[in-house]
Amino acid sequence: MIWGNAHVQIGETLSVDFPFESNHIKHYTEQARFSILSVIFLWVVLIPITVISWELFATNHPTDQQCGIVAGLALVVSALFVEVTSKKSRRFAREALDGNLIVPEHPRLWWYRHVFTHVHPSDAEIGRPILRFDPSDEITAVDEEGPAFFMTNVTCISSTSQTKWDSYTEWHDSGGFDEDDWGRGSYHEVSYSYTEYTPFFQLGEFVFESTTTTPYVVGDAYHLLLNLKGKGEEIIYDIRKKLDAKKP
């Protein structure tokens, strides 16, 4: 539920006091590394494909030695594939860490969590632009591919909370192996509780709410980074990050 009207100044250039820390150093540092996890992931994908292909086209079951050779070849193929496909991005990342960076017209948001105020020239259009939220006119629709927004010194005027329950499945090992050489044990459902908060924020005459697992202090002001989402005719303000809580 929302009250008030809102408008996004699409052409507005952000001021230098953009209140969120840029993640470009961390991002490019991780991107510059050769990703062992990508190799392992690709290898895990290739193994069952290889097994299925063997079952379909081979006339006999593979020996232990053949399984070892195939697994080794799949690992080599995975490593070579990751090396070739990530070579350009790793080069760009090293250039960025060496200082080849530009300041985009608007900060960028990538994968809902990476904020960039500096990017490599090849990433000038990475993710989505982050625009200043101006509560002056009305938003009547949500563009899921559109920009994200930031608001500064937004006051938390009230907050409610409720306890919710969820569950996940966990394997309990009872030790030893059965006749098929599978580990003995069973899956159990584990329940846990968590607190869900619904803070209400105000900026000028504009008031809105969000649902989050992060508590907010009533009376404090926050810098908020928002994504707009649609749910029927309702516009949902999804808070992705906050910074520098303080008294207004």
C-alpha positions as CSV (number, residue, x, y, z in Angstrom):
1,M,0.0,0.0,0.0
2,I,1.3,3.5,-0.8
3,W,0.1,7.0,-0.1
4,G,1.0,10.2,-1.9
5,N,2.4,10.7,-5.4
6,A,5.8,10.1,-6.8
7,H,7.8,11.0,-9.9
8,V,11.2,10.0,-11.3
9,Q,13.2,12.7,-12.9
10,I,14.7,10.5,-15.6
11,G,17.0,13.2,-17.0
12,E,18.3,14.4,-13.6
13,T,22.1,14.1,-13.0
14,L,23.0,12.7,-9.6
15,S,24.9,15.0,-7.3
16,V,28.3,14.0,-5.9
17,D,26.8,13.2,-2.6
18,F,25.4,9.9,-3.8
19,P,25.3,8.1,-0.3
20,F,26.2,4.6,-1.2
21,E,29.6,3.0,-1.4
22,S,30.7,1.7,-4.8
23,N,31.4,-2.0,-5.1
24,H,33.6,-1.7,-8.2
25,I,36.9,-2.6,-6.5
26,K,35.5,-5.8,-4.9
27,H,33.7,-6.7,-8.2
28,Y,36.7,-6.3,-10.4
29,T,39.0,-8.0,-7.9
30,E,36.7,-11.1,-8.0
31,Q,36.3,-10.9,-11.7
32,A,40.1,-10.7,-12.3
33,R,40.6,-14.1,-10.7
34,F,40.3,-17.4,-12.6
35,S,37.1,-18.9,-11.2
36,I,37.7,-22.4,-9.8
37,L,34.0,-22.5,-8.7
38,S,33.0,-22.0,-12.4
39,V,35.3,-24.9,-13.4
40,I,33.8,-27.2,-10.7
41,F,30.2,-26.2,-11.6
42,L,30.8,-26.9,-15.3
43,W,32.5,-30.2,-14.4
44,V,29.6,-31.3,-12.3
45,V,27.3,-30.5,-15.2
46,L,29.4,-32.4,-17.7
47,I,29.7,-35.6,-15.6
48,P,26.0,-36.7,-15.7
49,I,25.9,-35.7,-19.4
50,T,28.8,-38.0,-20.0
51,V,27.3,-40.8,-18.0
52,I,24.0,-40.5,-19.9
53,S,25.8,-40.5,-23.2
54,W,27.7,-43.6,-22.2
55,E,24.6,-45.4,-21.2
56,L,22.9,-44.5,-24.6
57,F,25.8,-45.3,-26.9
58,A,28.2,-47.7,-25.2
59,T,27.7,-51.5,-25.3
60,N,29.3,-52.2,-21.9
61,H,29.5,-50.6,-18.5
62,P,32.6,-48.4,-17.9
63,T,35.5,-49.7,-15.8
64,D,36.8,-47.8,-12.8
65,Q,39.8,-46.8,-14.9
66,Q,37.6,-45.5,-17.7
67,C,35.5,-43.6,-15.3
68,G,38.7,-41.9,-13.9
69,I,39.9,-41.0,-17.4
70,V,36.5,-39.6,-18.4
71,A,36.3,-37.5,-15.2
72,G,39.8,-36.2,-15.7
73,L,39.0,-35.2,-19.3
74,A,35.8,-33.5,-18.3
75,L,37.8,-31.5,-15.7
76,V,40.3,-30.4,-18.3
77,V,37.6,-29.5,-20.8
78,S,35.9,-27.4,-18.0
79,A,39.0,-25.6,-17.1
80,L,39.8,-24.8,-20.8
81,F,36.3,-23.6,-21.4
82,V,36.3,-21.2,-18.4
83,E,39.8,-20.0,-19.4
84,V,38.7,-19.1,-22.9
85,T,35.3,-17.6,-22.1
86,S,36.5,-15.5,-19.2
87,K,39.7,-14.2,-20.7
88,K,38.3,-10.9,-22.0
89,S,36.3,-10.1,-18.8
90,R,39.4,-10.9,-16.7
91,R,41.5,-8.6,-18.9
92,F,38.9,-5.8,-18.5
93,A,38.9,-6.4,-14.7
94,R,42.7,-6.0,-14.5
95,E,42.5,-2.8,-16.5
96,A,39.9,-1.5,-14.2
97,L,42.0,-2.3,-11.1
98,D,44.9,-0.5,-12.8
99,G,42.9,2.7,-13.0
100,N,41.0,2.4,-16.4
101,L,37.7,3.6,-14.9
102,I,35.0,6.1,-16.0
103,V,32.2,7.7,-14.0
104,P,28.9,6.8,-15.6
105,E,26.2,9.4,-16.0
106,H,24.3,7.7,-13.3
107,P,25.5,5.1,-10.7
108,R,24.6,1.6,-11.8
109,L,23.0,-1.3,-10.0
110,W,23.9,-4.9,-11.1
111,W,22.2,-8.0,-9.8
112,Y,20.3,-6.1,-7.2
113,R,23.3,-5.8,-4.9
114,H,26.3,-4.4,-6.7
115,V,26.4,-0.6,-6.7
116,F,28.9,1.1,-9.1
117,T,29.9,4.8,-9.2
118,H,33.0,3.9,-11.3
119,V,33.1,1.2,-14.0
120,H,35.4,0.0,-16.8
121,P,34.6,1.7,-20.1
122,S,33.3,-1.7,-21.4
123,D,30.8,-1.7,-18.5
124,A,29.3,1.8,-19.1
125,E,25.8,0.2,-19.5
126,I,26.2,-2.5,-16.9
127,G,23.0,-3.3,-14.9
128,R,20.5,-0.5,-14.4
129,P,20.9,3.2,-13.7
130,I,20.2,4.5,-10.2
131,L,18.2,7.7,-10.3
132,R,17.2,10.1,-7.5
133,F,13.6,9.6,-6.4
134,D,11.6,12.8,-6.5
135,P,8.3,12.7,-4.7
136,S,6.5,15.3,-6.7
137,D,4.4,13.7,-9.3
138,E,2.7,10.3,-9.8
139,I,4.0,6.9,-10.8
140,T,1.3,4.9,-12.4
141,A,3.2,1.9,-13.7
142,V,6.4,-0.1,-12.9
143,D,9.0,-0.9,-15.5
144,E,10.7,-4.1,-14.4
145,E,13.6,-3.4,-16.7
146,G,13.7,0.2,-15.6
147,P,16.0,2.1,-13.2
148,A,16.5,1.7,-9.5
149,F,16.2,4.7,-7.2
150,F,17.8,6.2,-4.1
151,M,16.2,8.4,-1.4
152,T,18.2,10.4,1.2
153,N,17.2,11.2,4.8
154,V,13.9,9.3,4.6
155,T,12.2,9.2,8.1
156,C,10.9,5.9,9.5
157,I,7.6,7.0,11.0
158,S,6.3,3.6,12.2
159,S,7.1,-0.1,12.0
160,T,5.3,-3.3,12.7
161,S,6.7,-6.8,13.0
162,Q,5.5,-10.4,13.0
163,T,7.1,-13.8,13.6
164,K,7.0,-16.2,10.6
165,W,8.0,-19.8,10.2
166,D,9.8,-21.6,7.4
167,S,11.6,-25.0,7.0
168,Y,14.3,-26.7,5.0
169,T,15.3,-30.4,4.5
170,E,18.5,-31.6,6.2
171,W,20.3,-34.9,5.9
172,H,21.1,-36.8,9.1
173,D,23.9,-39.3,8.7
174,S,23.5,-42.4,10.9
175,G,26.9,-43.8,10.0
176,G,28.0,-46.8,7.9
177,F,26.8,-47.9,4.5
178,D,23.9,-50.1,3.2
179,E,24.1,-53.0,0.9
180,D,24.2,-50.7,-2.2
181,D,27.1,-48.7,-0.7
182,W,24.9,-45.7,0.0
183,G,25.5,-43.9,3.2
184,R,22.9,-44.7,5.9
185,G,20.7,-41.8,7.1
186,S,17.5,-40.0,6.4
187,Y,16.2,-36.5,5.5
188,H,14.5,-34.5,8.2
189,E,12.5,-31.3,7.9
190,V,13.9,-28.5,10.1
191,S,11.7,-25.6,11.0
192,Y,12.9,-22.2,12.1
193,S,11.4,-18.8,12.9
194,Y,12.3,-15.3,11.7
195,T,10.9,-11.8,12.2
196,E,9.5,-9.9,9.3
197,Y,9.3,-6.1,9.6
198,T,7.0,-3.6,7.8
199,P,8.5,-0.2,8.3
200,F,6.7,3.0,7.0
201,F,8.8,5.8,5.6
202,Q,8.1,9.4,4.8
203,L,9.8,11.9,2.5
204,G,8.0,15.2,2.4
205,E,4.3,14.4,1.8
206,F,5.2,11.0,0.3
207,V,4.6,8.0,2.6
208,F,5.3,4.3,1.6
209,E,5.9,1.0,3.3
210,S,8.1,-2.0,2.6
211,T,8.5,-5.6,3.9
212,T,12.0,-6.6,5.1
213,T,13.9,-8.7,7.6
214,T,15.9,-5.7,8.7
215,P,14.6,-3.7,11.7
216,Y,14.4,0.1,11.3
217,V,14.3,2.6,14.3
218,V,11.2,4.8,14.4
219,G,12.2,8.4,14.3
220,D,15.5,7.8,12.6
221,A,16.3,8.9,9.0
222,Y,17.8,6.6,6.4
223,H,19.3,6.6,2.9
224,L,17.4,4.0,0.9
225,L,18.2,2.2,-2.3
226,L,14.9,1.0,-3.9
227,N,13.6,-1.2,-6.6
228,L,10.0,-0.8,-7.8
229,K,8.0,-3.9,-8.4
230,G,4.5,-4.4,-9.6
231,K,1.8,-6.6,-8.0
232,G,-1.4,-6.2,-9.8
233,E,-2.2,-2.5,-9.6
234,E,-0.1,-2.1,-6.4
235,I,3.4,-0.7,-6.6
236,I,5.8,-2.3,-4.2
237,Y,8.9,-0.5,-2.8
238,D,11.5,-3.1,-2.3
239,I,14.4,-1.9,-0.1
240,R,17.7,-3.4,-1.1
241,K,20.2,-1.4,1.0
242,K,20.3,1.2,3.7
243,L,23.2,3.3,5.0
244,D,23.9,5.9,7.7
245,A,20.9,5.8,10.0
246,K,20.7,9.0,11.9
247,K,18.2,11.4,13.6
248,P,16.5,13.7,11.1
